[in-house]
C-alpha cells in the first residue's frame, strides 16, 4: 500500500477498523532482493548496496531518515555518523530534494544523545533537518488503536512519517539483551512511536518491555509504515549483549533492501554465522518471533526461498555463500559481473570459471 492510500484510510485506522492502520494484501509475497556488499569502505559499500537494488523511489522527493539513535554509544551501539553522511550524500545524488533525520532514543534523552553524537552540527553542515520526536507537540501525533495486536492501548505515531514522501531506515547489526533478542530493521522501528501518550502520559515503552509478547509487539509497530529503503550497516556487530554495548565482531558488510523481513532474516543469519546468543541461534530463522509475527502481518516475504541476494563481486559472494547452511538463498551476480542471472550458490564457481576463461 502506498503512502497516499495510507493517509486516505488513516481515519478508519484511528477508529480501529484497520489492523494497525495499513491494509495488507492477502496475496503471497513475491521474491525480494537483498543486496550484500563486503567492503572496508563504508561510503563505497553503501553506494554499491543501493545501486544493486536497481530502484530510485526517492527521486524528486523529501526523505525522512530513521537512524538508530537509541543511545550515543559508539557504532554499532548507534548509527555511525559516516553512514548517515554517506546515505544522505548518495540519496542526494539520486535526486532526493530534502532530508529530515528523526528519532527517539530509548536510553537517555534524545536531544542529548543527538547533541553528543554531533548530529546538530552535521545537520547545519549538510542542510538536513534534525527532529527530536519526543519534542513533537500533541498535534504532531496520530493515535492508532492497533486492533488485533498485542498493544493494549494502541500507539501514537508521528504524522511526520505518515505524511513523508519517502521513508528510509538505517539500522545496525546487533543482539538485544533486554528481550528483543536482536535489533535490526523491525526493532529499529520502536524508536518511531511515542514513549509517552501525549494525552495522559501513559508509558508505552513500559508496556512493551514488561510484556511476554514483546517481540510480537515489535513486529506489530511495523504495520504503521512502509520504508522505501533499508540500509543495514554490518561493518561491525554485537553478537552478544546489545543494544548499546556487547561482544563485538567485524563482518564488514553492508546490506540493503526494501523488505524488512528479508533484511532481518539475512541479518539474523549473519549473527548466527558469527556465533551469537542461544536465543538468536534457536530454531529456524523464520521461527524467530519478530520475523514470524511480521510474516503473519504480511510485512514481507514468508520464506527464505523468496530472498534473492545480489552481490557485486567475488569477495561479497564468498561471504554470502557462508550463509547458505543457515538460509536457503539464491544469488544474482550484479553489475560488476557478466553473470547476470539467478543461480544457486553452488553454481557461482562455474560462472567464474567461464568468465575467467
N, C-alpha and C positions, 0 to 999 in steps of 0.2 A: 504494500500500500504506500502510495507516495505521500509526501508531507502535506500537499494541498488537500487530499482526501482525509488525512488525519484531522486537519483543522475543521473540515466540513462536518465530521462526525464527533468532534470533541465534546459537544454539548450532550450528546447521547451517552458518551463515555462518562462524563461527570455525573450523570444520573444513574450510573451503574448498569446501563443497558448494553454496553460493550465490554468485553473482557479486557481490562487494563487500558482501554481507550483505542485499541488498534484492532481492526478487523483482519483476521488472518485467513489466508486461503486454505481450503481443505485439500488442495492438490498436493501430491508429494513433491518435495523439493528436488530440483534437478541438480546435476553435478555442479559443484562450485570450485573455483580456482583459488588456491592459496600460493603466493609466491614465497620463496625462501632463498635468501642470499647469504652466502658465507663470505665474510669480509672483515678486515680490520679497520676499514674506513667507514665510519658511521654515515657520513654525508653521501658517499657513493652508494652505500648499501640501501639507504632509504630511497634514493632516486631510482635505482635499478628495481627494487622491490615494487615500487608503484608502477614503473613503466611496464613491467612484465604482466601486470593485470590487464593492460590494454584498455583502460577506462579513463574518462575525464568528466565525471559528473559535477565537478566544482567550477568549471569554466564559466566565467561571467557571473559568478555568484558570491555572496557573502558567506564566509565559512565560520562556523563556531567549532573550535577545537576543545575537546575534553581530554586533558592530560591526566597524569597521576600525581597530584599534589597532596596525597594523603598526609604526608609529613614533609619536612625539609631534609630528611636524611639523604645521604648521597645515593646516587643510582647504584643498584636498582630499587633502593628504598623509595625513590620518586623518579619522575621523568627526568632524564638527562637534559640539561639546558641546550646542549648541542643538538639533541634530537628534535626538540621543539623548534630551534632555529632552522635546522635543515628541512624540516617538514614545511614550515611556513615559506621558506625560500622556494622549495620545489612546487608547492601548490600555487605560489605566486607566478612562477614560470609557466604553470599550466593554465593561467588565466583567471584564477580566483581574484576578486577585486577588493575584498576586505576581510579582516580577521578579528575574531574575538576569542579569547582564551579564558574559559570559565571552569571553576571547580569549587568543591567544598572539601576541606580537609577533615579527616577522621581523627587524627592525632594532633591536637593543637588548634590554635586559632588560624583560620585560613589566611587572613591578611598578613599575619606574622610569618606564616610559612612562605607565602609568596614573596614577602619582603626579604626573608632570609635567603631565598633561592635567587634573588636578583631579578625576579620576573617584571617588576615595575620598571626597572631600569632598561631591561630588554624591550619592554613594550614601547617605551619612549624612543629607543633607538630604531626599532623595526617598524613602528607605526601600527601595532595591533592594540586592541582594547582589552585590558585585563579585567576580569569580572569576578568579584568575590560573591559567590552565590548566597552565603549566609547574610549578606547585606542587602539582598533584594527586598523591596517593600512588599507588603501584603498583596498588592495588586500584581506583583510580578510572578505570582504562583498560581497554578491551577490544580484543583483537587480532583483526583480520580478515585472512585470507590474501590477499584480493583476487585470487582465481583468475581467469584470463583477462584480466588487466590488465597494465600495464607496471611495476607495483610489484614488485620482486624479492623483498622480504621482507614484503609486506603492509603494514598500517598499524595504529597504535594510535589508537583513537577514544574520546573521553571518554564514560563512562557517563552523565554529566550530560546530554548531548544525547540519548543513546539512551533515557533514562528521562523526558525532558521531555514535559510535556503539550502544549506548543506551542513551536515554534521560529520566531523572527522574525529576519530578517537585514537589516542596513542596510549598504550599500556606497557607494563613491564612483564617480566617473566619470573614468577616467584611463588613460593608457597605462602600459606596464611595460617598462622598458628592459633588464631582466635576463632576458629570454627568454619572459615570459608574453605579450608584445605588448600585451595590455590586461588591466586588473584591474577586474572588475565583480563580479557575484554569484558566478559559478563560481570565480573566482580567490580571492575573499574566503574561500571555504571552506578554503583551505590553512591558515589560522590556527586551524582546529578540531582538526587532527591533531597528534600528538606530534612534536616535533622530534627528540627522542632516545628510543630504546627504554627503557622502564622496566625491562627485563630485562637488557640488556647495553650500553646507551648507544649503540647504533647510530644514526648520524645520517641520518634520513630526508630532511632538507632538503638535505643534500649530494647524496644520490641524485637528488632532484628536479632541483636546479639544474645538475647535471652531465650530465643525460640528454638525448639528442636527442629524446626523447619527452615533454619537459616539459609541453607544452600538452595532450597527451593525458592525462597523469597528473593534471593539474589537474582535468580533467573527471571522471576516474575517482574522485577523492575524493568527489565529489558523490553517488556511489552509496550512501553511508553514512547519508544523512539526507534528509528532505523538509521544506522550510520551509512554514509556513502563510502567510507573508507575506514579501515582499521590498520594501524601500524603497531606491531608488537616488537619492541626493542629487546632482543635477546642477546645483545653484546655481552652482558653479564646476567647472572641469575642467582636467586636464592633457592637452594634445593631443600633446605630445612629452615625453620623459623619463619621470618616474614610477618608482617609486610615491611617493617622499617629496617630490619637487620636480620642476618641469618648466615648460614653456611653458604659461601659463595662458590660459583662455578663460572667458567668463561666459554660458553658455547660459541660466541662470536657470530651470531646470525641475526638477520632482520627478516621479519615475517610481515606480509601484508595480505589483506583480503577484504571482502565485503560481508562475509558471513561469520557472525560471532561464534556460532557453534563450531564451525570448521577451524577458525583461528585458534580457539581454545583447545580443541582436540589435538591439533598439532603442537600447541604449547605444552599440554599435559604429556604428550608423547616424548617431547624433548626433556622435560623434567624426569620422566621415567628412565630415559636413556642415560641421563647424567647421574642417576641414583638419588632418590628422593624419599619422602616420608611414607610410612605404611599406608596412610590414608590416600595419598595420591597414587600409590602403586597398586591399590587393591582393585581387582576385577577388571572388566573391560573399560576402555576409556569412555565409551558412550554410556556406561553404567554409573559414572560419576554423577552425583546428584545435581550439580549445577547444569551439566550438559544434558542429562536425562530430562530434567524439567524443561529446559529450553527447547528440546526436541518435541516434548508434549505440547508446548505452546506454539509450535511451528515457527520458531525463530530462526531455523537454519536446517541444514541437511540432517537426515535421520540415520545415517550410517557412514562409516569411514570409507566405504567403497565409492561414495559420491564426492569424496575430496580428491581433487587433482592438484598435485603440487607442480608448479612450474619453476624451473631453476635456470640461471643464466650461464652456468659454466660447470666444469668438472669438479671443482672444489665443493661447490654447493650441492651437486648431485651426490658426491661421496658422502657428505654429511647427511643428506636427506635419506640416503639408502639405509642408514643405520636405524631409521625409524620404522622400516618395513616390518620387523617382527612385532612391533607394538601397534601399528596401524596398517591396515591393508590399503595401500595407496597406489595410485598411478602417477606417472610423472610426464611432463611435457618439457622438452628441452627448448629454451626460449630463444630470444633474439640473437644471442651470441653464438648460435649453432645452426647448422643446416638441418639438423634432425628435428624439424618442427612437426612432430606427430605424437599422438598419445601412445604411450608404451608402458610396459611394466618395468620395474627396476632391473630385473634380470636381463633385459634387452639393451640396457644402456651401453654395455661393453661392446655389443655388436655394432651399434650405431657409431661409436667412437672409432672402432677398427675400420669401418667403411670410410669414415671421414678422413682418417689419417693415412689411408692407403696402405 
